[in-house]
Amino acid sequence: MNISSAIFDRSAPDLASCPDESLPEFAFIGRSNVGKSSLLNFLAGKRELARVSSTPGFTQLINFFTMNQRWRLVDLPGYGFAQVARQDKARFNGAVNDYLQNRPNLLCVFALIDSGLPPQEIDVEFIAWLVDHAIPFVLVFTKSDKGSAVTVQSNIAAFKERIRESCETLPEILTCSVTARFGRGALLNVIEDAMTRE
């Protein structure tokens, strides 16, 4: 799949403010500082599509981008950001919960995991939540260039083992690196395949 156009549509604070449901949507979510914005820009082939911030948890709204006038890329707020008051530090906010459970044109969630880290409890919990709510998802291990190949593979294997309790069958697993320009084609293939099946 080639990306010929990537246009910002809107930022929505809740489900009611989202665009109409005419286009299939693919949502990206992960723990803060997982490299989501950089990955979205890499995927779209546009450096400034999603704002990259040095402050974890910068994305607070649901951001919609129309791709090739055929589908939408959805940038969801990260979970577990540290700069928010403790009482507001939900695993992920209510609007995201509502969107993930009630958006009929959401075809797949790309759950981003930092491949340079051993399994993080908040990631394991989120995957279990997706499984519990029967939301289709793909695991994407980011920053695969940051550590040694042995460390990356060890962390992925450990994560797979951790989620076996909640997953009857393991989801599709992809790896990518924005720095090394690796993994974009595999992500776009998943999107294209999902739209073909729709």
Residue pairs with C-beta under 8 A, 6 or more apart in sequence:
1 68
1 188
1 189
1 191
1 192
2 68
3 43
3 44
3 45
3 67
3 68
3 188
4 68
5 66
5 67
5 68
5 69
6 44
6 45
6 46
6 49
6 65
6 66
6 67
6 73
7 65
7 66
8 49
8 63
8 64
8 65
9 19
9 64
9 65
9 66
9 72
10 17
10 19
10 63
10 64
11 61
11 62
11 63
11 64
12 18
12 19
12 61
12 62
12 63
12 64
12 95
13 61
13 62
13 95
14 94
14 95
14 98
15 95
15 98
15 99
15 102
15 103
18 62
18 64
18 99
18 103
19 64
19 72
21 103
21 104
21 105
22 105
23 66
23 70
23 71
23 72
23 105
24 70
24 71
24 72
24 105
24 107
24 194
24 195
24 198
25 64
25 71
25 72
25 73
25 74
25 103
25 105
25 106
25 107
26 71
26 72
26 73
26 74
26 106
26 107
26 108
26 109
26 110
26 191
26 194
27 74
27 75
27 76
27 99
27 100
27 106
27 108
27 109
27 110
28 36
28 39
28 40
28 73
28 74
28 75
28 76
28 109
28 110
28 112
29 36
29 76
29 77
29 78
29 79
29 92
29 96
29 109
29 110
29 111
29 112
29 126
30 36
30 78
30 79
30 111
30 112
30 113
30 114
30 123
30 142
31 78
31 79
31 80
31 112
31 113
31 114
31 120
31 122
31 123
32 56
32 57
32 78
32 79
32 80
32 81
32 82
33 56
33 78
33 114
34 78
34 112
34 113
34 114
34 142
34 143
35 112
35 114
35 142
35 143
35 178
36 50
36 59
36 75
36 78
36 112
36 142
37 50
37 51
37 52
37 53
37 58
37 59
37 75
38 52
38 178
39 112
39 140
39 142
39 176
39 178
40 49
40 50
40 65
40 73
40 75
41 47
41 48
41 49
41 50
41 52
41 178
42 176
42 178
42 181
42 184
43 73
43 184
43 187
43 188
44 50
44 65
44 67
44 73
49 65
50 59
50 63
50 65
50 75
51 58
51 59
53 59
55 83
56 78
56 81
56 82
56 83
57 77
57 78
57 80
57 81
57 82
57 83
57 84
59 75
59 76
59 77
59 78
60 77
60 93
61 77
61 95
62 74
62 75
62 76
62 77
62 95
62 96
62 99
63 74
63 75
64 72
64 73
64 74
64 75
65 72
65 73
65 74
65 75
66 72
67 73
70 195
71 191
71 195
74 99
74 106
76 92
76 96
76 99
76 100
77 92
77 93
77 95
77 96
78 92
79 90
79 91
79 92
79 96
79 122
79 126
80 89
80 91
80 122
81 89
91 122
91 125
91 126
91 129
92 126
99 106
100 106
100 109
100 130
100 133
100 135
101 133
101 135
106 135
107 136
107 194
107 195
107 198
108 136
108 137
108 138
108 190
108 191
108 194
109 130
109 135
109 136
109 137
109 138
110 137
110 138
110 140
110 187
110 190
111 123
111 126
111 127
111 130
111 137
111 138
111 139
111 140
112 140
112 142
113 120
113 123
113 139
113 140
113 141
113 142
113 159
114 120
114 141
114 142
114 143
115 141
115 142
115 143
115 144
115 146
115 147
115 152
115 155
115 156
115 175
116 143
116 146
116 147
116 151
116 152
116 155
117 155
118 155
118 158
119 155
119 158
119 159
119 162
123 159
124 159
124 162
124 163
127 137
127 139
127 163
127 166
127 167
128 163
128 165
128 166
130 137
131 163
131 166
131 167
132 166
137 171
138 171
138 172
138 173
138 174
138 190
139 159
139 171
139 172
139 173
139 174
140 173
140 174
140 175
140 176
140 183
140 187
141 152
141 155
141 156
141 159
141 173
141 174
141 175
141 176
142 176
142 177
142 178
143 177
143 178
143 179
144 152
144 175
144 176
144 177
144 180
144 182
144 183
145 177
145 179
145 180
145 182
146 177
146 179
147 155
152 175
156 173
156 175
160 170
160 173
163 170
164 170
172 190
174 183
174 186
174 187
174 190
175 182
175 183
176 182
176 183
176 184
176 186
176 187
177 183
